[in-house]
């Protein structure tokens, strides 16, 4: 496994809903981390030369027949290991402790009592009494047969944190476990605990930063591509823009960007992208007008996954044709570059752990055809959205691009629910333009992470000019998030929402009702489809 940094702490993902948060917290602390399959052999993990290993939580019971396991040999590597919730239970069971269903389940906040002076450092910066977040039905029942020592308790959990007392060379040496979840914000000192593990226990140097990542990623691109030519699908969004900037920095004129007008863009999107990238980046940008082809492919299609598949297939056809044109002057184009991010990989069920549910197909991950004629170049595949923005700043990408709100690869196709038609797209473009105008005017654009309109597949009765109307309903979606793996709905002031609603209903023909989406992710996703 090729890694973007030489100091790594892998996370064995046992299916926890917050496993990606562990990776984020570790990276934020200055150490590179990523999720891997929990069944990865110990020899492969050792080959990564990790400073430490983290075992995530998970929904299973360790005593269940089909419970996920890890290679027990990892406990013989002598590498510091931190087990969290299920990860702690699995490790303790492997080391000889008993695990059983708890008499008192713990879900929510709990009061943690640290029992001893923590010379080894896990609770180095934590008060002796603090609050932690619990989410478990099983507990460690007995440590008698294991070389483990209790570090902390709660009123209903006698083994809320433990550490191994095994000597160097014995199984489990350097193991620590916590029954609670330090990665969530509901554990106030969780970041301190993880930082103590990284720096007090693992003795990490903390060299993970965007400038070093940019250098490493640039070299990786050069090694992969050699003297070949790369075609890059440029949408104008932050992901593809930063990917293009990094690639251009790495291989210069070997990069050929293709902007596809698929008929599913926002108002004036094409002009903005062409002007920005030709003027600022001075790169080879080719625009392909394929609107008729995309809309013909989508005619009569209502299933969102099918929309994404058809859009992905058509994109590849367009790229194949563009590559053929480029090949006439530059030789064969063997590489296709994309702005795939870590959340895309996880949500598409293609994560390192292999345990993630397929939430939705991203056209640049799960929507690609199996007979893809290109080798993929994905320099941002290990990054979260906010990390991509920081990388964009390091690369000198203009601020107005770096901080643009995300726009989905399938475009407005996943914001027009149901069948796609030109009249529906016109309505949605007009609504979206008004929405963004008012969000910017209220100085909320940088305070929100993503704001957009959705045309719903329903109509409602209204009254306009003393007459009855039966027209479309538009939903407004605004969220706040750091990594786009979880998100909360934005508390837009009522007066701003009132102005948005009034303008849309009065200025956009065909709309008589505006609703505001107050769902968080999870359980909802950010996009509606």
Residue pairs with C-beta under 8 A, 6 or more apart in sequence:
1 36
1 44
1 48
2 220
3 32
3 34
3 48
4 32
4 213
4 216
4 217
4 220
4 382
5 32
5 207
5 208
5 212
5 213
5 216
6 49
6 207
7 31
7 32
7 51
7 204
7 205
7 206
7 207
7 208
8 31
8 32
8 33
8 34
8 48
8 49
8 50
8 51
9 26
9 31
9 32
9 33
9 50
9 51
9 52
9 53
9 54
9 198
9 202
9 204
10 33
10 34
10 35
10 36
10 40
10 45
10 48
10 50
10 53
10 54
11 19
11 22
11 23
11 26
11 33
11 34
11 35
11 36
11 53
11 54
11 55
11 56
12 36
12 37
12 38
12 40
12 53
12 54
12 55
12 56
12 70
12 87
12 353
13 19
13 35
13 36
13 37
13 38
13 56
13 58
13 351
13 352
13 353
13 355
14 38
14 55
14 56
14 57
14 58
14 60
14 68
14 86
14 87
14 90
14 353
14 355
15 56
15 58
15 59
15 60
15 68
15 353
15 355
16 22
16 56
16 57
16 58
16 59
16 84
16 85
16 86
17 522
18 56
18 57
18 181
18 183
18 184
19 35
19 56
19 57
19 353
20 35
20 342
20 343
20 346
20 483
20 485
21 183
21 184
21 485
21 486
22 33
22 54
22 56
22 84
22 183
22 194
23 33
23 34
23 35
23 342
24 183
24 384
24 482
24 483
24 485
25 182
25 183
25 190
25 191
25 194
26 32
26 33
26 54
26 194
26 198
27 33
27 208
27 384
27 387
28 191
29 191
29 194
29 195
29 198
29 199
29 206
30 198
30 204
30 206
30 207
30 208
30 209
31 51
31 198
31 204
31 206
31 208
32 208
33 54
34 342
34 352
34 382
35 56
35 346
35 351
35 352
35 353
36 45
36 352
36 353
37 352
37 353
37 354
37 355
38 55
38 68
38 69
38 70
38 353
38 355
39 68
39 69
39 70
39 71
40 70
40 71
41 71
41 73
42 71
42 73
42 74
42 76
42 77
43 73
45 53
45 71
45 74
45 77
46 77
46 79
50 79
51 79
51 80
51 198
51 202
51 203
51 204
52 79
52 80
52 81
52 82
52 197
52 198
52 201
52 202
52 204
53 74
53 77
53 79
53 80
53 81
53 82
54 81
54 82
54 83
54 84
54 87
54 197
55 70
55 81
55 82
55 83
55 84
55 86
55 87
55 88
55 90
55 91
56 84
56 85
56 86
56 87
57 84
57 85
57 86
57 87
57 135
57 136
57 181
58 68
58 85
58 86
58 87
59 86
60 66
60 67
60 68
60 86
61 67
61 101
61 137
61 138
62 86
62 89
62 90
62 93
62 99
62 138
63 93
63 99
63 100
63 138
67 90
68 355
69 90
70 90
70 94
72 94
72 171
74 81
75 81
75 91
75 94
75 95
75 171
75 172
75 175
76 171
78 168
78 169
78 173
78 174
79 174
80 174
80 175
80 176
80 197
80 201
80 202
81 91
81 174
81 175
81 176
82 176
82 177
82 178
82 194
82 197
82 201
83 89
83 90
83 91
83 92
83 175
83 176
83 177
83 178
84 177
84 178
84 181
84 182
84 183
85 135
85 136
85 178
85 179
85 180
85 181
86 136
87 177
88 140
88 162
88 177
88 178
88 179
89 99
89 136
89 138
89 139
89 140
89 177
89 179
91 172
91 175
91 177
92 99
92 140
92 143
92 146
92 148
92 159
92 162
92 177
93 99
95 146
95 147
95 148
95 164
95 166
95 171
95 172
95 175
96 145
96 146
96 147
97 140
97 141
97 142
97 143
97 145
97 146
97 148
98 140
98 141
98 142
98 145
99 138
99 139
99 140
99 141
100 138
100 139
100 141
101 137
101 138
102 136
102 137
102 138
102 139
102 156
102 157
103 156
104 156
104 157
105 136
105 137
106 134
106 135
106 136
106 154
106 156
106 157
106 179
107 134
107 135
107 136
108 133
108 134
108 135
109 131
109 132
109 133
109 134
109 186
110 131
110 132
110 133
110 134
110 154
110 155
110 156
110 157
110 160
110 180
111 129
111 130
111 131
111 154
111 155
112 129
112 130
112 131
112 132
112 152
112 153
112 154
112 160
112 161
112 180
113 128
113 129
113 152
113 153
113 154
114 123
114 126
114 127
114 128
114 129
114 130
114 151
114 152
114 161
115 150
115 151
115 152
115 153
116 151
118 124
118 126
118 151
120 163
120 176
120 200
120 201
121 196
121 197
121 200
121 201
122 151
122 161
122 163
122 176
122 178
122 193
122 196
122 197
122 200
122 201
123 151
123 152
123 161
123 193
123 196
124 192
124 196
124 200
125 189
125 192
125 195
125 196
126 189
126 192
126 193
126 196
127 189
130 188
130 189
131 186
131 187
131 188
132 154
132 160
132 178
132 180
132 181
132 182
132 187
132 190
133 180
133 181
133 184
133 186
133 187
133 190
134 154
134 157
134 179
134 180
134 181
135 181
136 179
139 157
139 158
139 159
139 179
140 158
140 159
140 162
140 179
143 149
143 150
143 159
143 162
146 172
147 164
147 165
147 166
147 170
147 172
148 162
148 163
148 164
148 165
148 172
149 162
149 163
149 164
149 165
150 158
150 159
150 161
150 162
151 160
151 161
151 162
151 163
151 176
152 160
152 161
152 178
153 159
153 160
154 160
157 179
159 179
160 178
160 179
160 180
161 176
161 177
161 178
161 179
161 180
162 176
162 177
163 175
163 176
163 177
164 172
164 173
164 174
164 175
164 176
166 172
166 173
166 175
167 173
174 201
176 197
176 201
178 193
180 187
181 187
181 190
182 189
182 190
182 191
182 193
182 194
183 190
183 194
184 190
187 193
198 204
198 206
199 206
210 387
210 390
210 391
210 393
210 394
211 394
213 383
213 391
214 246
214 249
214 391
214 394
214 395
217 246
217 250
217 379
217 380
218 246
218 249
218 250
219 250
220 379
221 246
221 247
221 250
221 251
221 377
221 379
222 250
222 251
224 335
224 375
224 377
225 250
225 251
225 254
225 335
225 377
227 254
228 254
228 333
228 334
228 335
229 254
229 255
229 256
229 326
229 330
229 331
229 332
229 333
229 334
229 335
230 247
230 251
230 254
230 255
230 256
230 333
230 335
230 336
230 337
230 377
231 256
231 257
231 258
231 319
231 322
231 323
231 326
231 333
231 335
231 336
231 337
231 374
232 240
232 243
232 244
232 247
232 255
232 256
232 257
232 258
232 336
232 337
232 338
233 240
233 257
233 258
233 260
233 315
233 319
233 336
233 337
233 338
233 364
234 240
234 241
234 244
234 257
234 258
234 259
234 273
234 277
234 285
235 259
235 273
235 339
235 407
235 409
236 259
236 269
236 272
236 273
236 276
236 277
236 401
236 404
236 407
237 339
237 404
237 406
237 407
238 339
238 385
238 388
238 389
238 392
238 401
238 402
238 403
238 404
238 406
239 339
239 340
239 341
239 380
239 385
239 388
239 406
240 338
240 339
241 277
241 339
241 392
241 397
241 401
241 402
242 339
242 380
242 388
242 389
242 391
242 392
242 395
242 397
242 402
243 337
243 338
243 339
243 378
243 379
243 380
244 255
244 257
244 277
244 281
244 283
244 337
245 281
245 392
245 395
245 396
245 397
246 379
246 380
246 391
246 395
247 255
247 337
247 377
247 379
248 255
248 281
248 283
249 395
253 284
255 283
255 284
255 337
256 284
256 286
256 322
256 326
256 330
256 333
257 277
257 283
257 284
257 285
257 286
258 285
258 286
258 287
258 288
258 318
258 319
258 322
259 270
259 273
259 274
259 277
259 285
259 286
259 287
259 288
260 287
260 288
260 290
260 315
260 318
261 270
261 287
261 288
261 289
261 290
261 291
262 290
262 291
262 294
262 311
262 314
262 315
262 411
263 290
263 291
263 292
263 294
263 295
263 425
264 291
264 294
264 311
264 410
264 411
264 412
264 413
264 420
264 425
265 411
265 412
266 407
266 411
266 412
266 429
266 432
266 433
267 429
267 430
267 432
267 433
270 287
274 285
274 287
276 398
276 401
277 283
277 285
278 285
280 398
286 322
286 325
286 326
288 318
288 321
288 322
290 314
290 318
293 314
293 317
293 318
294 311
294 314
295 420
295 422
297 310
297 311
297 313
297 314
298 307
298 310
298 311
298 413
298 419
298 420
299 419
299 420
300 419
301 307
301 310
301 419
301 420
302 418
302 419
302 457
304 360
304 414
304 529
305 360
305 361
307 410
307 413
307 414
307 420
307 529
308 360
308 361
308 362
308 363
308 366
308 367
308 410
308 413
308 414
309 361
309 367
311 363
311 367
311 409
311 410
311 411
311 413
312 361
312 363
312 364
312 367
312 368
312 369
313 367
313 369
315 363
316 368
316 369
316 372
316 373
319 336
319 374
320 373
323 332
323 333
323 374
326 333
327 333
333 374
334 374
334 375
335 374
335 375
335 376
335 377
336 372
336 374
336 375
336 376
336 377
337 376
337 377
337 378
337 379
338 364
338 376
338 377
338 378
339 364
339 378
339 380
339 388
340 362
340 364
340 365
340 376
340 378
340 380
340 381
341 380
341 381
341 383
341 384
341 385
341 388
341 484
342 381
342 382
342 383
342 384
343 384
343 385
343 483
343 484
343 485
344 362
344 364
344 365
345 351
345 365
345 381
346 356
346 485
347 356
347 358
347 359
347 360
347 362
348 356
348 358
348 359
348 360
348 361
348 362
348 365
348 366
349 356
349 357
349 358
349 359
349 366
350 356
350 365
350 366
358 366
359 525
360 366
360 525
360 527
360 529
361 367
362 409
363 409
363 410
364 409
380 388
380 391
383 391
384 482
384 483
384 484
384 485
385 406
385 481
385 482
385 483
385 484
386 482
386 483
389 402
389 403
392 401
392 402
393 399
393 402
403 445
403 446
405 445
405 448
405 449
405 450
405 451
405 452
406 449
406 450
406 484
408 414
408 415
408 527
412 420
412 425
412 428
412 429
413 420
414 527
414 528
414 529
415 428
415 432
415 452
415 453
415 454
415 455
415 527
415 528
415 529
416 424
416 425
416 428
416 454
416 455
417 454
417 455
417 456
417 457
417 528
417 529
418 457
423 510
424 455
427 455
427 472
427 474
427 508
427 509
427 510
427 511
428 453
428 454
428 455
428 474
430 507
430 508
431 453
431 455
431 474
431 504
431 508
431 511
432 452
432 453
434 500
434 503
434 504
434 507
434 508
435 451
435 452
435 453
435 476
435 500
435 504
436 445
436 451
438 496
438 499
438 500
438 503
439 445
439 448
439 451
439 478
439 492
439 496
439 500
442 493
442 496
444 451
444 490
444 492
444 496
445 451
447 480
447 490
448 478
448 479
448 480
448 490
448 492
449 479
449 480
449 481
449 482
449 484
449 487
449 490
450 477
450 478
450 479
450 481
450 484
450 487
450 526
451 476
451 477
451 478
451 479
451 490
452 476
452 477
453 474
453 475
453 476
453 477
453 504
454 474
454 475
454 476
454 477
454 517
454 528
455 472
455 474
456 472
456 473
456 474
456 475
458 472
458 473
459 470
459 471
459 472
459 473
460 470
460 471
460 473
460 512
460 513
461 468
461 469
461 470
461 512
462 468
462 469
462 470
462 471
462 512
462 513
463 469
464 512
469 512
470 512
471 510
471 511
471 512
471 513
472 510
472 511
472 512
472 513
473 511
473 512
473 513
473 514
473 515
474 504
474 508
474 511
474 513
474 514
474 515
475 514
475 515
475 516
475 517
475 528
476 497
476 500
476 501
476 514
476 515
476 516
476 517
477 489
477 517
477 526
477 528
478 489
478 490
478 492
478 516
478 517
479 487
479 488
479 489
479 490
479 521
479 526
480 487
480 488
480 489
480 490
481 487
481 488
481 521
481 526
484 526
485 521
486 520
486 521
486 522
487 520
487 521
487 526
488 520
488 521
489 517
489 518
489 519
489 520
492 516
497 516
500 514
501 514
504 511
504 514
505 511
505 512
505 513
505 514
517 524
